[in-house]
């Protein structure tokens, strides 16, 4: 299925873009993370996921659907 | 939805205008303002020259809306404004402006502190600290 991935902060440096549409075999967030970690050196960066603007708890494994927007959010630094 | 994000630094003129706009709201008896300024932190012998702010704007606006609603429930406020910069903000420039108004002074102190903390904790804003030699590191709120 195709999902839109949005990268922020340090992840923009590592992934080389802010956003991409990616065709993935992953059916859930855990498989998606495994897929990304296998290709990119992101394991050392702490981040949280948001799917369609809803934050996902760290221990939660959420099923993905065609067209989902998955954001990878490193620690916030506003203010 | 109130506009929060401003491209570039928040100027003294903008802050002054915001204060002036409240002169017609005569039920207000107390304002409180928090201004966040970009600090020239020294990190491993290099000093920060600027912070480049970016955000996940859709989610940030949603979170800021929640913070705003909760602030009005929690505190007896007449109005409140939050502004945050995006883009490159040099040291010494203002990047964060919280402006809280109430009937009396007691509410505005606690409300301001609460809002500032919530924005820092809950809003997906990211900061790239750019050093004088143009190298950078990603800021993490302490």
Backbone of each chain as ProteinMPNN parsed JSONL, in Angstrom:
{"seq_chain_A": "XXXXXXXXXXXXXXXXXXXXXXXXXXXXXXXXXXXXXXXXXXXXXXXXXXXXXXXXXXXXXXXXXXXXXXXXXXXXXXX", "coords_chain_A": {"N_chain_A": [[0.845, -1.201, 0.0], [0.268, 2.365, -0.355], [1.718, 4.922, 1.539], [1.94, 8.177, 3.034], [4.86, 9.624, 4.16], [6.036, 11.736, 6.657], [8.693, 13.735, 7.632], [10.492, 15.175, 10.375], [12.535, 17.669, 12.058], [15.614, 16.363, 13.165], [15.299, 14.068, 11.691], [14.82, 14.848, 9.092], [17.317, 15.467, 8.122], [18.513, 12.903, 8.115], [16.814, 11.296, 6.548], [16.721, 12.706, 4.253], [14.672, 14.136, 3.079], [11.592, 16.045, 3.425], [9.161, 14.933, 3.121], [7.557, 12.078, 1.717], [5.956, 9.867, -0.612], [5.458, 6.539, -0.115], [5.674, 3.218, -1.169], [4.753, 0.47, 0.605], [5.198, -2.754, 2.204], [4.47, -3.137, 4.723], [2.032, -3.709, 7.241], [1.367, -2.587, 9.558], [2.342, -0.206, 12.181], [4.602, -1.125, 13.516], [5.834, -2.866, 11.695], [6.345, -1.044, 9.684], [8.223, 0.639, 10.908], [10.311, -1.187, 11.263], [10.936, -1.68, 8.595], [11.856, 0.883, 7.812], [13.997, 1.253, 9.594], [15.705, -0.698, 8.736], [16.719, 0.334, 6.448], [17.647, 2.918, 6.911], [19.749, 4.93, 9.044], [18.337, 5.354, 11.708], [17.888, 4.46, 14.207], [19.101, 5.487, 16.489], [17.838, 7.822, 16.99], [15.463, 9.361, 18.974], [11.963, 9.177, 18.508], [8.477, 9.944, 17.959], [5.398, 8.636, 16.684], [2.852, 9.944, 14.534], [-0.297, 9.286, 13.259], [-2.227, 10.268, 10.638], [-2.413, 12.733, 11.927], [-2.876, 11.95, 14.557], [-1.472, 11.199, 17.618], [0.606, 8.412, 18.364], [0.976, 6.003, 20.88], [4.076, 4.922, 22.357], [4.299, 2.146, 22.835], [2.314, 1.113, 21.336], [0.916, -0.7, 18.582], [-0.162, 0.094, 15.554], [-2.57, -0.549, 13.04], [-2.06, -0.002, 9.557], [-3.491, 1.939, 6.908], [-4.288, 2.27, 3.422], [-3.086, 5.25, 2.018], [-2.646, 6.556, 4.412], [-1.259, 9.151, 6.483], [1.79, 9.301, 7.838], [3.592, 10.616, 10.406], [6.873, 11.272, 11.558], [8.098, 12.168, 14.539], [10.57, 13.804, 16.156], [11.957, 14.712, 19.473], [10.318, 17.587, 20.851], [11.023, 21.097, 20.459], [10.14, 23.667, 20.923], [9.649, 27.151, 21.837]], "CA_chain_A": [[0.0, 0.0, 0.0], [1.026, 3.616, -0.347], [1.512, 5.835, 2.673], [2.757, 9.395, 2.994], [5.708, 9.737, 5.349], [6.491, 13.114, 6.907], [9.843, 13.74, 8.544], [10.716, 16.466, 11.028], [13.749, 17.827, 12.855], [16.813, 15.619, 12.795], [14.959, 13.02, 10.718], [14.915, 15.419, 7.742], [18.734, 15.297, 7.748], [18.832, 11.491, 7.889], [15.984, 10.737, 5.467], [17.017, 13.476, 3.036], [13.51, 14.873, 2.561], [10.567, 16.383, 4.415], [7.942, 14.156, 2.887], [7.581, 11.217, 0.541], [4.934, 8.824, -0.705], [6.25, 5.324, -0.206], [4.931, 1.978, -1.301], [5.303, -0.426, 1.638], [4.5, -4.019, 2.466], [4.094, -3.098, 6.139], [0.6, -3.635, 7.531], [1.18, -1.839, 10.819], [3.439, 0.74, 12.465], [5.811, -1.858, 13.895], [6.485, -3.328, 10.447], [6.837, 0.147, 8.971], [9.465, 1.076, 11.569], [11.351, -2.18, 10.93], [11.276, -1.414, 7.19], [12.664, 2.109, 7.731], [15.241, 1.064, 10.328], [16.585, -1.57, 7.942], [17.308, 1.112, 5.341], [18.209, 4.211, 7.334], [20.324, 4.95, 10.392], [17.459, 6.183, 12.539], [17.649, 3.784, 15.493], [19.626, 6.282, 17.609], [17.056, 9.063, 17.142], [14.147, 9.12, 19.579], [10.852, 9.873, 17.848], [7.117, 9.466, 18.183], [4.635, 8.629, 15.433], [1.464, 10.422, 14.472], [-0.967, 8.811, 12.051], [-3.306, 11.201, 10.294], [-2.39, 13.756, 12.993], [-3.169, 11.425, 15.897], [-0.243, 10.65, 18.19], [0.575, 6.985, 18.681], [1.803, 5.689, 22.05], [5.302, 4.201, 21.997], [4.134, 0.678, 22.876], [1.143, 0.769, 20.53], [1.143, -1.101, 17.2], [-1.405, 0.498, 14.906], [-2.712, -1.0, 11.652], [-1.987, 1.068, 8.564], [-4.428, 1.87, 5.786], [-3.897, 2.97, 2.198], [-3.228, 6.706, 2.051], [-2.368, 7.152, 5.728], [-0.141, 10.087, 6.613], [2.524, 8.918, 9.036], [4.629, 11.611, 10.718], [7.897, 10.848, 12.516], [8.314, 13.407, 15.286], [11.597, 13.785, 17.204], [11.569, 15.536, 20.621], [9.928, 18.955, 20.517], [11.995, 22.106, 20.917], [9.565, 25.009, 20.788], [9.794, 28.102, 22.948]], "C_chain_A": [[0.872, 1.24, 0.0], [0.677, 4.446, 0.88], [2.382, 7.074, 2.457], [3.55, 9.463, 4.291], [6.182, 11.179, 5.46], [7.599, 13.062, 7.94], [10.056, 15.139, 9.108], [12.051, 16.457, 11.765], [14.909, 17.044, 12.275], [16.536, 14.568, 11.713], [14.988, 13.535, 9.275], [16.346, 15.244, 7.226], [19.006, 13.858, 7.32], [18.076, 10.938, 6.669], [16.183, 11.504, 4.154], [15.81, 14.143, 2.401], [12.543, 15.178, 3.701], [9.381, 15.427, 4.323], [8.119, 13.264, 1.671], [6.373, 10.283, 0.57], [5.692, 7.532, -0.966], [5.319, 4.118, -0.294], [5.547, 0.969, -0.334], [4.487, -1.715, 1.743], [3.939, -4.026, 3.886], [2.587, -2.944, 6.304], [0.314, -2.816, 8.784], [2.426, -1.008, 11.116], [4.731, 0.009, 12.838], [6.572, -2.329, 12.649], [7.046, -2.156, 9.642], [8.168, 0.617, 9.569], [10.611, 0.116, 11.26], [11.852, -1.955, 9.503], [12.193, -0.182, 7.083], [14.018, 1.934, 8.411], [16.229, 0.176, 9.575], [17.315, -0.768, 6.861], [18.037, 2.376, 5.778], [18.704, 4.127, 8.771], [19.492, 5.863, 11.292], [17.256, 5.602, 13.943], [18.095, 4.627, 16.686], [18.803, 7.552, 17.862], [15.726, 8.737, 17.822], [13.064, 9.846, 18.77], [9.526, 9.187, 18.162], [6.388, 9.497, 16.84], [3.293, 9.328, 15.614], [0.879, 9.898, 13.167], [-2.183, 9.677, 11.81], [-3.536, 12.189, 11.435], [-2.809, 13.273, 14.371], [-1.9, 10.782, 16.427], [-0.433, 9.192, 18.572], [1.474, 6.758, 19.891], [2.967, 4.795, 21.639], [5.09, 2.688, 21.914], [2.998, 0.183, 21.972], [1.553, 0.348, 19.107], [-0.16, -0.896, 16.442], [-1.426, -0.018, 13.466], [-2.704, 0.185, 10.702], [-3.025, 0.839, 7.467], [-3.867, 2.664, 4.609], [-4.115, 4.48, 2.363], [-2.98, 7.358, 3.399], [-1.182, 8.119, 5.648], [0.548, 9.78, 7.935], [3.648, 9.933, 9.265], [5.577, 11.046, 11.763], [8.39, 12.104, 13.226], [9.396, 13.239, 16.365], [11.18, 14.678, 18.384], [11.328, 17.006, 20.226], [10.922, 19.966, 21.111], [11.459, 23.523, 20.787], [9.855, 25.879, 21.996], [11.121, 28.81, 22.948]], "O_chain_A": [[2.061, 1.181, 0.313], [-0.491, 4.645, 1.211], [3.415, 7.021, 1.789], [2.987, 9.371, 5.381], [6.664, 11.767, 4.492], [7.464, 12.43, 8.987], [9.837, 16.144, 8.432], [12.618, 15.404, 12.056], [15.156, 17.056, 11.069], [17.418, 14.225, 10.925], [15.161, 12.752, 8.34], [16.565, 14.92, 6.059], [19.646, 13.616, 6.297], [18.642, 10.202, 5.862], [15.852, 11.004, 3.079], [15.911, 14.666, 1.291], [12.665, 14.636, 4.8], [8.697, 15.154, 5.31], [8.765, 13.657, 0.699], [5.845, 9.955, 1.632], [6.471, 7.437, -1.915], [4.318, 4.025, 0.416], [6.731, 0.649, -0.442], [3.298, -1.768, 1.429], [3.051, -4.814, 4.212], [1.948, -2.157, 5.606], [-0.819, -2.408, 9.038], [3.429, -1.09, 10.406], [5.825, 0.47, 12.513], [7.794, -2.203, 12.568], [8.091, -2.272, 9.003], [9.108, 0.947, 8.846], [11.741, 0.543, 11.025], [13.053, -2.03, 9.242], [13.184, -0.203, 6.352], [15.046, 2.386, 7.907], [17.441, 0.289, 9.757], [18.398, -1.15, 6.419], [18.942, 2.846, 5.089], [18.177, 3.38, 9.595], [19.886, 6.989, 11.596], [16.542, 6.178, 14.763], [17.534, 4.503, 17.774], [19.046, 8.269, 18.832], [14.948, 7.932, 17.31], [13.242, 11.004, 18.393], [9.473, 8.026, 18.567], [6.725, 10.293, 15.964], [2.691, 9.306, 16.687], [1.479, 10.044, 12.102], [-3.056, 9.803, 12.668], [-4.665, 12.448, 11.85], [-3.069, 14.083, 15.261], [-1.314, 9.92, 15.771], [-1.497, 8.791, 19.042], [2.599, 7.255, 19.934], [2.86, 4.012, 20.695], [5.635, 2.028, 21.029], [2.758, -1.019, 21.864], [2.429, 0.967, 18.503], [-1.137, -1.614, 16.655], [-0.424, 0.064, 12.757], [-3.266, 1.24, 10.997], [-3.382, -0.295, 7.146], [-3.082, 3.597, 4.78], [-5.18, 4.926, 2.789], [-3.09, 8.577, 3.527], [-0.248, 7.935, 4.867], [-0.023, 9.969, 9.009], [4.537, 10.089, 8.429], [5.148, 10.421, 12.733], [9.008, 12.981, 12.622], [9.149, 12.594, 17.385], [10.146, 15.34, 18.304], [12.034, 17.572, 19.391], [11.564, 19.708, 22.129], [12.22, 24.466, 20.569], [10.26, 25.386, 23.049], [11.379, 29.636, 23.823]]}, "seq_chain_B": "XXXXXXXXXXXXXXXXXXXXXXXXXXXXXXXXXXXXXXXXXXXXXXXXXXXXXXXXXXXXXXXXXXXXXXXXXXXXXXXXXXXXXXXXXXXXXXXXXXXXXXXXXXXXXXXXXXXXXXXXXXXXXXXXXXXXXXXXXXXXXX", "coords_chain_B": {"N_chain_B": [[-9.713, 29.22, 13.886], [-6.914, 30.466, 15.498], [-4.176, 32.404, 14.343], [-0.934, 31.388, 14.867], [1.701, 30.932, 14.08], [4.511, 32.692, 12.916], [6.433, 33.919, 10.311], [9.814, 34.342, 10.658], [11.48, 36.6, 13.073], [9.768, 37.825, 16.079], [8.733, 41.009, 16.258], [9.462, 44.016, 18.202], [7.665, 45.988, 17.596], [5.423, 44.556, 16.742], [4.729, 43.323, 19.14], [4.185, 45.572, 20.698], [2.002, 46.627, 19.249], [0.168, 44.578, 19.686], [-0.366, 44.905, 22.381], [-1.507, 47.45, 22.343], [-3.858, 46.948, 20.923], [-5.552, 45.952, 22.815], [-6.61, 47.989, 24.27], [-9.215, 48.722, 23.875], [-10.633, 46.778, 25.123], [-12.092, 46.989, 27.866], [-12.729, 45.588, 30.144], [-10.575, 44.271, 31.003], [-8.075, 44.035, 33.484], [-5.531, 43.278, 33.98], [-2.565, 42.392, 32.343], [-0.312, 39.854, 31.229], [2.889, 38.99, 30.055], [4.899, 36.724, 28.272], [8.086, 36.403, 26.902], [10.053, 34.64, 24.725], [13.441, 34.41, 24.026], [16.071, 33.981, 21.683], [18.877, 32.326, 22.751], [22.427, 32.674, 23.082], [23.756, 29.988, 23.367], [26.602, 28.198, 24.636], [28.148, 25.497, 23.275], [30.205, 22.85, 23.522], [32.454, 24.561, 23.08], [31.564, 26.043, 20.923], [29.51, 28.704, 19.752], [25.993, 29.339, 19.734], [24.422, 30.808, 16.964], [22.002, 31.214, 15.771], [18.59, 29.994, 15.693], [16.86, 27.694, 13.752], [13.583, 27.363, 13.213], [11.054, 24.895, 12.752], [7.928, 23.248, 12.025], [5.279, 20.817, 12.535], [2.753, 21.759, 11.048], [-0.106, 21.34, 10.825], [-0.711, 19.5, 12.897], [0.395, 20.911, 15.031], [-1.21, 23.212, 15.125], [-3.603, 22.046, 15.87], [-2.948, 21.064, 18.435], [-2.331, 23.478, 19.704], [-4.786, 24.683, 19.661], [-6.191, 23.0, 21.405], [-4.745, 23.522, 23.779], [-5.368, 26.166, 24.152], [-8.196, 26.04, 24.517], [-8.265, 24.521, 26.887], [-6.89, 26.245, 28.602], [-8.677, 28.367, 28.875], [-10.671, 27.042, 30.258], [-9.424, 26.359, 32.612], [-8.422, 28.694, 33.769], [-9.458, 31.997, 34.741], [-9.816, 33.827, 32.283], [-9.713, 36.687, 30.08], [-8.709, 37.173, 27.531], [-6.307, 35.498, 25.368], [-3.174, 35.085, 23.718], [-1.026, 33.375, 21.532], [2.083, 33.321, 20.014], [4.46, 32.058, 17.75], [7.666, 31.84, 16.308], [8.703, 30.846, 12.986], [11.288, 29.56, 10.835], [14.524, 31.193, 10.428], [15.871, 32.444, 13.35], [17.747, 34.844, 14.862], [20.248, 34.995, 17.507], [19.259, 36.79, 20.382], [16.957, 37.723, 19.261], [13.339, 37.692, 19.415], [11.367, 34.795, 19.716], [9.101, 33.642, 20.668], [5.982, 34.358, 22.006], [3.775, 34.943, 24.457], [0.7, 36.039, 25.545], [-1.381, 37.08, 27.961], [-4.527, 37.939, 29.27], [-6.592, 39.194, 31.884], [-9.251, 39.829, 34.285], [-8.264, 40.431, 36.819], [-4.984, 40.481, 38.47], [-4.082, 38.044, 39.588], [-4.738, 35.648, 38.224], [-3.324, 35.808, 35.812], [-0.585, 35.299, 36.117], [-0.232, 32.539, 36.834], [-1.565, 31.383, 34.672], [-0.039, 32.164, 32.446], [2.417, 30.85, 32.888], [1.571, 28.197, 32.831], [0.583, 27.964, 30.185], [2.895, 28.508, 28.633], [4.514, 26.317, 29.374], [2.915, 24.179, 28.433], [2.869, 24.648, 25.675], [5.555, 24.236, 25.044], [5.823, 21.52, 25.739], [3.823, 20.118, 24.318], [3.542, 20.868, 21.654], [4.367, 20.211, 18.319], [7.11, 21.441, 17.5], [10.22, 22.155, 16.064], [13.72, 22.679, 16.497], [16.623, 23.874, 15.005], [19.795, 24.314, 15.982], [22.001, 26.663, 14.971], [25.381, 27.124, 14.562], [28.107, 29.561, 14.858], [30.003, 28.807, 12.961], [28.474, 27.724, 10.997], [27.875, 25.034, 11.287], [25.587, 22.582, 12.698], [23.22, 21.569, 15.282], [20.515, 19.563, 16.589], [18.076, 20.991, 18.577], [16.997, 20.165, 21.876], [14.404, 20.395, 24.13], [15.012, 21.316, 27.488]], "CA_chain_B": [[-8.353, 28.899, 14.364], [-6.059, 31.656, 15.624], [-2.869, 32.251, 13.708], [0.136, 31.369, 15.868], [3.056, 30.912, 13.516], [4.953, 33.9, 12.222], [7.711, 33.679, 9.628], [10.827, 35.291, 11.127], [11.393, 36.992, 14.486], [8.62, 38.613, 16.534], [9.323, 42.341, 16.478], [8.951, 44.836, 19.311], [6.503, 46.716, 17.076], [4.302, 43.616, 16.762], [4.349, 43.145, 20.554], [3.568, 46.851, 21.079], [0.678, 46.694, 18.605], [-0.719, 43.619, 20.363], [-0.794, 45.533, 23.642], [-2.392, 48.577, 22.0], [-5.156, 46.427, 20.463], [-6.385, 45.585, 23.958], [-7.096, 49.176, 24.982], [-10.678, 48.797, 23.743], [-11.254, 45.745, 25.976], [-11.927, 47.675, 29.145], [-12.954, 44.717, 31.313], [-9.262, 43.753, 31.392], [-7.365, 44.815, 34.498], [-4.152, 42.798, 34.104], [-1.951, 41.633, 31.246], [1.012, 39.302, 31.507], [3.546, 38.64, 28.79], [6.147, 35.961, 28.286], [8.815, 36.487, 25.635], [11.201, 33.735, 24.61], [14.482, 35.02, 23.182], [17.086, 32.986, 21.296], [20.056, 32.501, 23.604], [23.7, 32.241, 22.47], [24.331, 28.901, 24.178], [27.937, 27.701, 24.284], [28.138, 24.033, 23.271], [31.527, 22.331, 23.142], [33.317, 25.634, 22.582], [30.976, 26.804, 19.81], [28.346, 29.412, 20.264], [24.805, 29.337, 18.867], [24.21, 32.09, 16.291], [20.582, 31.312, 15.401], [17.819, 28.745, 15.695], [15.921, 27.593, 12.631], [12.399, 26.65, 13.7], [10.097, 24.322, 11.808], [6.898, 22.558, 12.799], [4.246, 20.051, 11.829], [1.786, 22.842, 11.264], [-1.487, 20.862, 11.039], [-0.811, 18.935, 14.252], [0.709, 21.988, 15.978], [-2.397, 24.056, 15.27], [-4.574, 21.26, 16.637], [-2.491, 21.052, 19.838], [-2.446, 24.846, 20.233], [-6.218, 24.902, 19.869], [-6.516, 22.285, 22.656], [-4.133, 24.256, 24.898], [-6.175, 27.377, 24.284], [-9.483, 25.673, 25.125], [-8.009, 24.102, 28.271], [-6.485, 27.434, 29.376], [-9.89, 29.121, 29.221], [-11.417, 26.279, 31.271], [-8.626, 26.287, 33.843], [-8.158, 30.023, 34.336], [-10.495, 32.98, 34.455], [-9.131, 34.761, 31.382], [-10.527, 37.428, 29.11], [-8.166, 36.704, 26.251], [-4.933, 35.016, 25.345], [-2.579, 34.971, 22.39], [0.248, 32.661, 21.46], [2.77, 33.463, 18.725], [5.766, 31.395, 17.706], [8.359, 32.054, 15.028], [9.254, 29.781, 12.144], [12.416, 30.088, 10.056], [15.776, 31.454, 11.152], [15.787, 33.514, 14.342], [19.108, 35.055, 15.381], [20.344, 35.192, 18.957], [18.804, 38.12, 20.796], [15.632, 38.008, 18.708], [12.239, 37.026, 20.123], [10.792, 33.712, 18.897], [7.927, 33.064, 21.34], [5.268, 35.472, 22.644], [2.509, 34.53, 25.069], [0.085, 37.271, 26.041], [-2.559, 36.635, 28.699], [-5.235, 39.062, 29.893], [-7.686, 38.808, 32.779], [-9.828, 40.929, 35.038], [-7.332, 40.762, 37.904], [-3.635, 40.001, 38.187], [-3.726, 36.737, 40.136], [-4.875, 34.588, 37.218], [-2.449, 35.892, 34.635], [0.744, 34.706, 36.363], [-0.276, 31.071, 36.716], [-1.986, 31.023, 33.314], [1.1, 32.344, 31.522], [3.388, 29.771, 33.096], [0.957, 26.952, 32.361], [0.514, 27.984, 28.706], [4.275, 28.393, 28.115], [4.938, 24.923, 29.563], [2.137, 23.304, 27.555], [3.322, 24.843, 24.287], [6.858, 23.566, 24.911], [5.683, 20.067, 25.866], [2.808, 19.442, 23.483], [3.448, 21.359, 20.283], [5.475, 19.684, 17.505], [7.989, 22.477, 16.939], [11.589, 21.629, 16.074], [14.687, 23.78, 16.417], [17.982, 23.523, 14.579], [20.72, 25.328, 16.5], [23.048, 26.904, 13.972], [26.54, 27.743, 15.202], [28.755, 30.622, 14.061], [30.729, 28.214, 11.819], [27.424, 27.159, 10.121], [27.513, 23.66, 11.649], [24.344, 22.653, 13.458], [22.727, 20.416, 16.031], [19.083, 19.71, 16.828], [17.789, 21.407, 19.946], [16.039, 19.387, 22.657], [13.996, 21.201, 25.289], [15.443, 20.73, 28.766]], "C_chain_B": [[-7.498, 30.173, 14.37], [-4.715, 31.397, 14.959], [-1.774, 32.391, 14.765], [1.494, 31.578, 15.224], [3.34, 32.135, 12.656], [6.286, 33.573, 11.574], [8.7, 34.764, 10.086], [10.608, 35.7, 12.567], [10.13, 37.791, 14.802], [9.172, 39.982, 16.95], [8.715, 43.042, 17.682], [7.7, 45.589, 18.868], [5.255, 45.828, 17.11], [3.78, 43.442, 18.185], [3.628, 44.41, 21.048], [2.166, 46.989, 20.516], [-0.326, 45.772, 19.29], [-1.234, 44.213, 21.673], [-1.821, 46.621, 23.333], [-3.789, 48.104, 21.607], [-6.101, 46.097, 21.612], [-6.95, 46.787, 24.71], [-8.611, 49.308, 24.911], [-11.394, 47.763, 24.618], [-11.132, 46.196, 27.437], [-12.312, 46.833, 30.37], [-11.624, 44.141, 31.81], [-8.625, 44.673, 32.435], [-5.907, 44.415, 34.62], [-3.732, 42.036, 32.857], [-0.684, 40.987, 31.795], [1.584, 38.788, 30.202], [4.762, 37.78, 29.059], [6.78, 36.098, 26.906], [9.984, 35.519, 25.684], [12.182, 34.33, 23.613], [15.546, 33.973, 22.876], [18.415, 33.317, 21.996], [21.308, 31.967, 22.893], [24.347, 31.192, 23.374], [25.719, 28.541, 23.679], [27.895, 26.18, 24.369], [29.457, 23.54, 22.689], [32.373, 23.395, 22.449], [32.758, 26.436, 21.417], [29.744, 27.532, 20.318], [27.22, 29.475, 19.225], [24.601, 30.736, 18.286], [22.73, 32.307, 15.966], [19.909, 29.965, 15.63], [16.87, 28.79, 14.507], [14.754, 26.727, 13.089], [11.555, 26.114, 12.548], [9.031, 23.624, 12.644], [6.042, 21.687, 11.898], [2.983, 20.886, 12.01], [0.361, 22.356, 11.546], [-1.663, 20.343, 12.468], [-0.552, 20.017, 15.308], [-0.523, 22.863, 16.203], [-3.49, 23.355, 16.068], [-4.218, 21.29, 18.137], [-2.652, 22.435, 20.47], [-3.906, 25.197, 20.507], [-6.661, 24.231, 21.18], [-5.999, 23.053, 23.876], [-4.958, 25.507, 25.21], [-7.517, 27.095, 24.985], [-9.305, 25.318, 26.602], [-7.651, 25.308, 29.15], [-7.714, 28.237, 29.802], [-10.746, 28.392, 30.257], [-10.747, 26.375, 32.637], [-8.497, 27.637, 34.551], [-9.258, 30.995, 33.909], [-9.894, 34.1, 33.586], [-10.125, 35.514, 30.508], [-10.006, 37.146, 27.704], [-6.729, 36.238, 26.377], [-4.458, 34.877, 23.908], [-1.263, 34.221, 22.503], [0.816, 32.921, 20.069], [4.111, 32.755, 18.811], [6.37, 31.6, 16.323], [8.635, 30.748, 14.311], [10.376, 30.414, 11.32], [13.58, 30.442, 10.968], [15.653, 32.672, 12.056], [17.172, 33.651, 14.984], [19.088, 35.218, 16.891], [19.957, 36.641, 19.284], [17.436, 38.482, 20.24], [14.572, 37.182, 19.44], [11.574, 36.019, 19.186], [9.473, 33.192, 19.472], [7.284, 34.176, 22.179], [3.933, 34.937, 23.153], [1.948, 35.739, 25.811], [-1.276, 36.896, 26.649], [-3.205, 37.838, 29.392], [-6.414, 38.566, 30.721], [-8.201, 40.057, 33.505], [-8.843, 41.408, 36.107], [-6.007, 40.022, 37.72], [-3.357, 38.555, 38.581], [-3.724, 35.639, 39.063], [-3.779, 34.613, 36.159], [-1.075, 35.262, 34.862], [0.713, 33.201, 36.152], [-0.671, 30.638, 35.305], [-0.811, 31.119, 32.339], [2.075, 31.184, 31.651], [2.842, 28.443, 32.556], [0.976, 26.894, 30.827], [1.915, 27.801, 28.098], [4.74, 26.933, 28.209], [4.216, 23.972, 28.61], [2.589, 23.428, 26.105], [4.643, 24.112, 24.074], [6.709, 22.041, 24.889], [4.853, 19.43, 24.761], [2.802, 19.845, 22.017], [4.637, 20.883, 19.454], [6.229, 20.788, 16.746], [9.406, 21.945, 17.092], [12.561, 22.774, 15.848], [16.069, 23.28, 16.053], [18.892, 24.646, 15.068], [21.875, 25.473, 15.521], [24.184, 27.673, 14.647], [27.177, 28.773, 14.263], [29.511, 30.065, 12.858], [29.78, 27.485, 10.852], [27.153, 25.663, 10.351], [26.221, 23.735, 12.48], [24.125, 21.417, 14.323], [21.249, 20.658, 16.316], [18.825, 19.944, 18.307], [16.787, 20.442, 20.59], [15.686, 20.228, 23.881], [14.421, 20.527, 26.582], [14.415, 21.067, 29.837]], "O_chain_B": [[-7.386, 30.861, 13.356], [-4.19, 30.285, 15.015], [-1.706, 33.398, 15.469], [2.337, 32.308, 15.747], [2.544, 32.544, 11.81], [7.171, 33.011, 12.218], [8.446, 35.957, 9.917], [9.679, 35.226, 13.22], [9.503, 38.36, 13.909], [9.976, 40.086, 17.877], [7.613, 42.716, 18.126], [6.784, 45.804, 19.662], [4.168, 46.286, 17.461], [2.573, 43.416, 18.421], [2.601, 44.329, 21.722], [1.248, 47.415, 21.215], [-1.496, 46.115, 19.458], [-2.401, 44.04, 22.026], [-2.867, 46.704, 23.976], [-4.783, 48.763, 21.911], [-7.31, 45.977, 21.411], [-7.687, 46.62, 25.682], [-9.225, 49.931, 25.777], [-12.603, 47.851, 24.831], [-10.19, 45.83, 28.14], [-12.23, 47.311, 31.502], [-11.557, 43.588, 32.907], [-8.628, 45.897, 32.302], [-5.123, 45.103, 35.274], [-4.445, 41.154, 32.378], [-0.061, 41.513, 32.717], [0.877, 38.231, 29.362], [5.556, 38.065, 29.956], [6.117, 35.936, 25.881], [10.811, 35.583, 26.593], [11.809, 34.705, 22.501], [15.88, 33.161, 23.739], [18.976, 34.404, 21.855], [21.26, 30.951, 22.2], [25.341, 31.458, 24.05], [25.992, 28.57, 22.479], [27.63, 25.632, 25.439], [29.776, 23.781, 21.524], [32.933, 23.165, 21.377], [33.383, 27.395, 20.963], [29.03, 27.045, 21.195], [27.454, 29.638, 18.028], [24.606, 31.727, 19.017], [22.263, 33.443, 15.894], [20.572, 28.934, 15.746], [16.173, 29.779, 14.281], [14.903, 25.528, 13.322], [11.367, 26.772, 11.524], [9.216, 23.43, 13.845], [6.075, 21.8, 10.673], [2.25, 20.737, 12.987], [-0.311, 22.906, 12.418], [-2.621, 20.69, 13.157], [-1.202, 20.037, 16.353], [-0.841, 23.214, 17.34], [-4.212, 23.985, 16.841], [-5.08, 21.512, 18.987], [-3.057, 22.552, 21.626], [-4.22, 25.914, 21.458], [-7.408, 24.817, 21.963], [-6.708, 23.216, 24.869], [-5.202, 25.847, 26.368], [-7.916, 27.805, 25.909], [-10.08, 25.748, 27.456], [-8.064, 25.378, 30.307], [-7.793, 28.724, 30.93], [-11.458, 29.024, 31.038], [-11.409, 26.462, 33.672], [-8.467, 27.706, 35.78], [-9.891, 30.833, 32.866], [-9.521, 35.163, 34.083], [-11.227, 35.038, 30.237], [-10.793, 36.905, 26.788], [-6.034, 36.539, 27.347], [-5.24, 34.588, 23.002], [-0.494, 34.413, 23.445], [0.118, 32.762, 19.067], [4.81, 32.843, 19.821], [5.677, 31.542, 15.308], [8.781, 29.693, 14.928], [10.416, 31.629, 11.129], [13.618, 30.042, 12.132], [15.371, 33.78, 11.599], [17.698, 32.704, 15.568], [18.057, 35.537, 17.482], [20.29, 37.574, 18.554], [16.818, 39.444, 20.696], [14.86, 36.127, 20.003], [11.259, 36.326, 18.037], [8.798, 32.386, 18.832], [7.959, 34.846, 22.96], [3.074, 34.531, 22.371], [2.643, 36.375, 26.603], [-2.188, 36.457, 25.949], [-2.522, 38.649, 30.018], [-7.134, 37.65, 30.324], [-7.672, 41.159, 33.36], [-8.616, 42.605, 36.28], [-5.906, 39.077, 36.937], [-2.498, 37.905, 37.986], [-2.815, 34.81, 39.011], [-3.357, 33.566, 35.668], [-0.462, 34.751, 33.925], [1.514, 32.649, 35.397], [-0.165, 29.635, 34.8], [-0.624, 30.236, 31.501], [2.506, 30.607, 30.653], [3.557, 27.674, 31.913], [1.351, 25.873, 30.249], [2.089, 27.026, 27.157], [5.287, 26.383, 27.253], [4.832, 23.067, 28.047], [2.68, 22.43, 25.39], [4.836, 23.45, 23.054], [7.383, 21.356, 24.119], [5.153, 18.32, 24.32], [2.115, 19.215, 21.213], [5.786, 21.115, 19.829], [6.02, 21.025, 15.556], [9.753, 21.359, 18.117], [12.274, 23.716, 15.109], [16.617, 22.386, 16.698], [18.775, 25.788, 14.625], [22.626, 24.529, 15.277], [23.97, 28.737, 15.227], [26.856, 28.858, 13.077], [29.654, 30.75, 11.846], [30.228, 26.723, 9.996], [26.295, 25.086, 9.684], [25.813, 24.814, 12.909], [24.749, 20.375, 14.127], [20.778, 21.795, 16.292], [19.294, 19.198, 19.166], [15.856, 19.967, 19.939], [16.573, 20.714, 24.583], [14.222, 19.326, 26.762], [14.576, 20.674, 30.993]]}, "name": "protein", "num_of_chains": 2, "seq": "XXXXXXXXXXXXXXXXXXXXXXXXXXXXXXXXXXXXXXXXXXXXXXXXXXXXXXXXXXXXXXXXXXXXXXXXXXXXXXXXXXXXXXXXXXXXXXXXXXXXXXXXXXXXXXXXXXXXXXXXXXXXXXXXXXXXXXXXXXXXXXXXXXXXXXXXXXXXXXXXXXXXXXXXXXXXXXXXXXXXXXXXXXXXXXXXXXXXXXXXXXXXXXXXXXXXXXXXXXXXX"}
